[in-house]
Amino acid sequence: MDNFLVGWEEWLALPELGLPALKIKTDTGARTSALHAFAIQPFGRENKPFVRFGIHPIPDNPDIEILCSAPVVDRREVTSSNGQTELRYVIKTPIVIGDRKWDIEITLTNRENMTYRMLLGRTALEEIAVQPMESFVQTELSYKLYDKIARQKPVKRPLRIAILTREPNNYSTKRLVEEAEKHNHVVELIDTKRCYLNIQSHSPEVHYDGKPLPVFDAVIPRIGASLTFYGMAVVRQFEAMGTYCLNSAASIGASRDKLAAHQILARHRIPMPTTAFANSPKDTDSLLNLVGGSPTVLKLLQSTQGRGVVLAETKKAGEAVISAFQGLDANFIAQEFVKEAAGSDVRCFVVGKRVVGGMMRTAGTDDFRSNLHAGGSAKKVILSKEEKSIAIKSARVLGLTVAGVDLIRTQTGSKVLEVNSSPGLEGLENISKKNVAEKIIAHIEKSVPSTNWQKRSRK
Ligand code: ADP
């Protein structure tokens, strides 16, 4: 780089780390460049290691915190100017000074009190003339660049993602891992049931196998119905740690409680089959009338996969089922039977503000329930604009980012049967031929913040 001069002090940018401006000092006494980072945590596999760290790029403003991650190229013993030797992670990343951009190696060290967030060592300055008496020979940048950063598209960086699941080997889990790894992210599978929580501490933690879990960039909760209560507590704890959770604990709770979900959907005028709920046996008659008399569909509120869903063909049958449910102290809802659906329903897979795939499920002969687990079969479907918009709105009002919204096609339009917060990928990807797992990972990339802004009190 002929005729490229730098002063002893310069501004530079580290674009791949999402750092638009750093004031740095050249340090020709040091071989390698150093970046002052905090919360330095390695992750990934031994043959593909990464490191995640935080930086306060503006020395006298710790309110601005940028989270970075990068592949590790080496670990090296470094003796700093105060004579201390330390084993440091080495990353390789481009720097930009003035109109030049080149790759350099940088070691990470935790010395927050340094005036300069970065020292530029000899190996980064090869073929560059340092003017030891001059400051800011190249373009001057400004910390004002950080004002805009929260609104910008986050830089692509390797993310550390946890999937909360009890089924590490099922299709959905495997596909999410596969797509995340294709995008250079690292996924760890966490068995929800084996997590335990430290909720008293000032800094909330999730423990696992005797150790606190590291900070993840994102958590994908895949919580089975039988573990809703505990799973929600684990997700809530990750939220308290500031981790981005694909579906929040509150949204998982809202969708699992079928009655609450129906009430929320109704409040937002989302079409549903006429549905009623009661407690006392005295109300059975009017309850059945409310939903249009027989035949009636009766659903246990705890039902999944169609197991607690019964079709009562006659009023007598309806009364008998209700009395049986009440005898068991089980909560249930009564719903008008949508005969014209002919045992079919439509699953819409929502990610963010889009429907990314759909399928139609049809019941096996002599059943009205279309659940695949109950012997139904699935086929391709073309979703109407209306159906997509109902599905997206249903997920939104329940607060779900990822949702499987089941619709039933009636004479008066498509209506919501239920909203699932951990929808499976297998049937859906196979039938719709859509790469749903990739859509989920792309949504996470878009949503994980790399900047932590603590609101400053106005002076
Ligand atoms: P689960 O949560 O147990 O899957 P659903 O409410 O989704 O319960 O019902 C299971 C299946 O039963 C649905 O997929 C649908 O095929 C059928 N079904 C449910 N409600 C009705 C209804 N009101 N009319 C006709 N069929 C229904």
Residues whose N, C-alpha, C, O or C-beta is under 5 A from the ligand:
A	BS01	ADP	P273 V297 S303 T304 Q305 G306 R307 G308 V309 Q335 E336 F337 V338 G343 S344 D345 F368 R369 S370 N371 L417 E418
